[in-house]
């Protein structure tokens, strides 16, 4: 059968697609905040007060409120906020452009970072995906005396859910003074780390020389890009990031939605529930014989099934919606078909058990 992908309700663990209530295991709304009533109400209230536009030379309290929430979440002096998470790696790298001379990029790094590279005017060298040994070889081959390298990678790769080996990358970078590690952490912020600050916190690498760009449109259930850092980084971005010159911020309603989603995450147990559900899913899939890494990432990818599209369609007949990825379909997609399962904090244990038992029966 053809999966009737016509959304008729907000994204959620249980939602309406094609006129049917289904269990949903796709996308990136890891805490189901995109449809949370308080997030929607915050967006509506701010839109009624301020309208759709961000204004010019006029202070709106909604942006100040969001800045306060962002600084508290990331534990930094400043968080540069922009209209799109896709542009956040470009904002970060343009801001830092005076601090590095040559670029090294993981072969599976997301398009958002790759689109930034031509604006930097720096030589670029690619290393094999998640291969710190190859990174070390590329650095030794291409970094000349007094050059400062920048290593670019995703923190969490979006198709596979693989964690970049950031500590191994840092070890390979150790011989090079001033080396920078810059990550697109769009799938890590909100989810990873003791307090949800992302892949750098998870790896114990927060600090000088390590930077992240992220988004509010996935775990945080809103819209906009973020670059956390100190006042010096914010000043460099203001001075050097061409893409920010003249660019409007997100509409006030979306800034209010982002602030509301941060408040909800800070005052509920959603992060703990997500961790529980990720463990439940990964352990259950191992019990079915799949090779599944032991990480807290809520993206779980399985391979090795002869006809994943048939399995997807049979699950859809049971009102369970999953996604099958074809080779080359996205930045880090596997070279064989794979099924990407997105785990949400709002999936009930019963829902996950139903998915696992259905897969067991159908396989």
C-alpha positions in Angstrom: 0.0 0.0 0.0 1.0 3.6 -0.4 1.4 5.4 2.9 -1.1 8.3 3.0 1.2 11.0 4.3 -1.3 13.8 4.6 -0.8 15.4 8.1 -4.0 16.6 9.8 -2.7 17.3 13.3 0.4 18.6 14.9 3.4 16.3 15.0 3.3 13.9 17.9 3.7 10.4 19.2 0.1 9.9 18.3 -1.3 12.0 15.5 -3.7 12.0 12.5 -2.4 11.2 9.1 -4.7 10.6 6.1 -7.8 10.5 8.4 -6.3 7.8 10.7 -4.9 8.0 14.2 -1.4 6.6 14.0 1.7 6.0 16.1 4.4 8.2 14.5 8.1 7.5 14.5 9.4 10.0 11.9 10.9 13.5 11.9 12.7 15.4 14.6 10.1 16.6 17.2 11.9 14.7 19.9 9.8 16.3 22.7 6.6 16.8 20.7 6.8 20.5 21.5 5.7 21.6 18.0 2.1 20.9 19.0 2.3 21.7 22.7 -0.7 23.9 23.7 1.5 26.3 25.6 3.9 26.7 22.8 1.1 27.4 20.3 -0.6 29.8 22.7 2.7 31.7 23.3 3.1 32.1 19.5 -0.5 33.3 19.1 -0.3 35.8 21.9 2.9 37.3 20.7 1.6 37.5 17.1 -1.6 39.2 18.2 0.5 41.8 20.2 3.4 42.4 17.7 2.1 41.1 14.4 4.1 39.0 12.0 7.1 41.3 11.4 10.1 41.8 13.7 10.1 45.6 13.4 13.0 48.0 12.8 14.7 50.2 15.5 12.0 49.1 18.0 12.7 46.8 21.0 10.4 43.9 21.5 10.4 42.2 24.9 9.8 38.8 23.3 13.3 38.7 21.9 14.9 39.7 25.2 12.9 37.0 27.0 14.2 34.4 24.5 17.8 35.6 24.9 17.5 35.2 28.7 16.1 31.6 28.3 18.8 30.7 25.7 21.7 32.0 27.8 20.4 30.1 30.8 20.0 26.9 28.8 23.4 27.0 27.2 25.2 28.6 30.2 27.0 31.2 28.0 27.4 34.9 28.0 25.6 35.3 24.7 23.5 33.2 22.2 23.3 34.7 18.7 19.8 33.9 17.4 18.8 34.0 13.7 15.8 33.1 11.6 17.0 29.7 10.4 18.9 26.8 11.8 20.1 26.0 8.4 22.1 29.2 8.4 23.6 28.8 11.9 26.8 26.9 10.7 27.4 29.7 8.2 26.9 32.4 10.9 29.4 30.5 13.2 32.0 29.9 10.5 31.8 33.4 9.0 32.2 34.8 12.5 35.3 32.7 13.1 36.8 33.2 9.6 39.8 35.2 11.0 40.7 32.4 13.4 41.5 29.6 11.0 43.3 29.1 7.7 42.4 25.7 6.4 39.2 23.5 6.6 38.8 19.8 7.2 35.3 18.3 6.9 33.8 15.0 7.7 32.6 13.4 4.4 29.0 13.1 5.7 28.6 16.6 7.1 25.3 18.2 6.5 24.5 20.5 3.6 24.1 23.5 5.9 27.8 23.4 6.7 28.8 22.6 3.1 26.8 25.6 1.8 28.8 27.8 4.2 32.2 26.8 2.9 32.3 28.7 -0.4 31.7 32.0 1.5 34.8 31.5 3.6 37.6 31.6 0.9 39.6 28.9 2.6 41.2 25.7 1.3 39.1 22.6 2.1 40.0 18.9 2.6 37.6 16.1 3.2 38.2 13.1 5.5 36.4 9.8 5.7 33.2 9.8 7.7 33.8 9.4 11.4 37.4 8.3 10.8 39.7 10.1 13.2 42.7 8.3 11.8 42.0 9.6 8.3 41.6 13.1 9.9 45.0 12.8 11.5 46.5 11.8 8.1 44.8 14.7 6.3 45.9 17.2 8.9 49.6 16.0 8.7 49.4 16.2 4.9 47.8 19.6 4.5 48.5 21.8 7.5 51.7 23.9 7.0 53.7 25.8 9.6 51.6 28.3 11.5 48.4 27.3 9.8 45.4 26.9 12.1 42.9 24.2 11.0 39.2 24.1 11.6 37.5 20.7 11.7 33.8 20.7 10.7 31.3 17.9 11.4 27.8 17.2 12.5 27.5 16.4 16.2 24.7 13.8 15.6 24.3 12.7 12.0 20.7 13.0 11.0 20.0 9.8 9.0 22.0 7.3 11.0 21.9 8.9 14.4 25.6 8.3 14.7 27.5 10.4 17.2 30.6 12.0 15.7 33.8 10.8 17.6 34.5 14.3 18.9 37.1 13.3 21.4 39.0 11.3 18.8 38.9 14.3 16.5 40.2 16.5 19.3 43.1 14.0 19.9 44.0 14.1 16.2 43.9 17.9 16.3 46.1 18.1 19.4 49.4 18.8 17.6 48.0 21.9 15.9 48.0 25.1 18.0 44.8 27.1 17.6 42.8 24.2 16.0 39.1 24.8 16.1 36.3 22.1 16.3 33.0 23.5 14.8 29.9 21.3 14.8 26.4 21.5 13.5 24.6 20.1 16.5 21.0 20.5 15.2 20.1 17.0 16.4 22.1 17.2 19.6 21.0 20.4 21.3 18.1 19.8 23.7 18.7 16.1 23.8 22.4 15.3 24.6 24.4 16.3 27.6 23.7 16.4 31.3 21.6 19.5 30.9 20.8 19.3 27.2 23.5 21.6 25.9 24.3 19.1 23.2 27.1 17.0 21.8 30.0 19.0 23.2 28.6 18.7 26.7 28.0 15.0 26.1 31.6 14.6 25.1 33.0 16.7 27.9 34.4 19.2 25.3 32.8 22.5 26.2 35.4 25.1 26.3 37.9 27.1 24.3 38.3 26.1 20.7 35.1 24.0 20.5 32.0 25.6 19.0 28.5 24.6 18.0 25.7 25.9 15.8 22.2 24.6 16.4 18.5 25.0 15.7 15.3 25.6 17.6 13.3 23.7 15.0 13.9 20.1 16.2 14.1 19.3 19.9 13.0 22.7 20.9 9.8 22.7 18.8 10.0 26.2 17.3 12.1 28.0 14.7 15.5 29.7 14.4 19.2 29.1 14.6 21.5 29.5 17.6 25.2 30.0 18.1 26.1 30.0 21.9 29.3 31.5 23.0 31.0 34.3 24.9 30.8 38.0 24.2 33.9 37.9 22.0 32.3 35.3 19.7 29.1 37.4 19.4 31.2 40.4 18.5 33.1 38.5 15.8 29.8 37.3 14.4 28.5 40.9 14.4 31.7 42.0 12.6 32.3 39.2 10.2 29.1 37.2 9.5 28.0 38.7 6.2 24.8 36.6 6.2 23.6 38.5 9.3 23.9 41.9 7.7 20.4 43.1 7.0 18.8 39.8 7.8 15.6 39.9 9.8 15.2 37.8 12.9 12.4 35.2 13.2 8.9 36.6 13.6 8.1 37.5 17.2 5.5 34.7 17.5 8.2 32.1 16.7 10.6 33.7 19.2 7.9 33.5 21.8 7.3 29.8 20.9 11.0 29.1 21.3 11.0 30.7 24.8 7.9 28.7 25.8 9.5 25.4 24.7 12.6 26.1 26.7 10.6 26.8 29.8 8.6 23.6 29.3 11.8 21.5 29.0 13.2 23.2 32.1 10.2 22.5 34.2 9.0 19.0 33.1 10.6 15.5 33.0 10.5 15.3 29.2 14.2 14.8 28.9 14.1 11.9 31.4 11.2 10.3 29.5 13.1 10.6 26.3 16.1 8.9 27.7 13.9 6.1 29.0 12.2 5.6 25.7 15.5 5.6 23.7 16.8 2.9 26.0 13.6 0.9 25.6 13.7 1.1 21.8 17.4 0.3 21.4 17.2 -2.7 23.8 14.0 -4.0 22.1 15.6 -3.8 18.7 18.7 -5.7 19.9 16.3 -8.3 21.2 15.0 -8.7 17.6 18.6 -9.3 16.4 19.5 -5.9 15.1 22.9 -4.3 15.7 22.1 -1.1 17.5 24.6 1.2 19.1 24.3 2.1 22.8 23.9 5.9 22.7 21.3 8.3 24.0 20.5 9.6 20.5 16.7 9.4 19.7 17.5 8.5 16.0 17.7 4.7 15.7 18.5 3.2 12.3 18.2 -0.5 11.3 19.5 -2.3 8.2 19.7 -5.9 7.1 16.0 -6.5 6.3 15.4 -7.8 2.7 12.4 -5.6 2.0 12.2 -2.6 4.3 9.5 -0.9 2.1 7.2 -3.9 2.5 7.8 -3.9 6.3 7.0 -0.1 6.3 3.8 -0.7 4.4 2.7 -3.6 6.7 3.4 -1.5 9.8 1.3 1.3 8.2 -1.6 -1.1 7.9 -1.4 -1.4 11.7 -1.3 2.4 12.0 2.4 2.6 12.8 4.2 5.1 10.6 8.0 4.7 10.0 10.4 6.0 7.4 12.6 4.0 5.0 15.7 5.8 3.6 17.2 4.9 0.2 21.0 5.1 -0.4 22.2 8.6 -1.2 18.9 10.1 -0.1 20.4 12.4 2.5 23.7 13.7 3.7 24.8 10.7 5.7 22.4 8.1 4.4 23.6 4.5 4.4 24.8 2.8 1.2 22.0 0.3 1.6 18.3 0.9 2.4 17.6 1.6 6.1 14.7 2.3 8.4 15.1 5.5 10.5 13.0 5.4 13.7 12.6 8.7 15.6 11.9 8.2 19.3 9.9 10.8 21.2 9.6 11.6 24.9 5.8 11.3 24.5 5.8 7.7 23.1 4.3 5.5 25.8 6.0 2.2 26.7 3.0 0.5 25.3 3.4 2.2 21.9 7.1 1.2 21.7 6.2 -2.4 22.7 3.5 -2.4 20.0 6.0 -1.4 17.4 8.5 -4.0 18.5 6.0 -6.8 18.7 4.6 -5.8 15.3 8.1 -5.9 13.8 8.8 -9.3 15.4 5.6 -10.7 13.9 6.1 -9.2 10.4 9.7 -10.2 10.2 
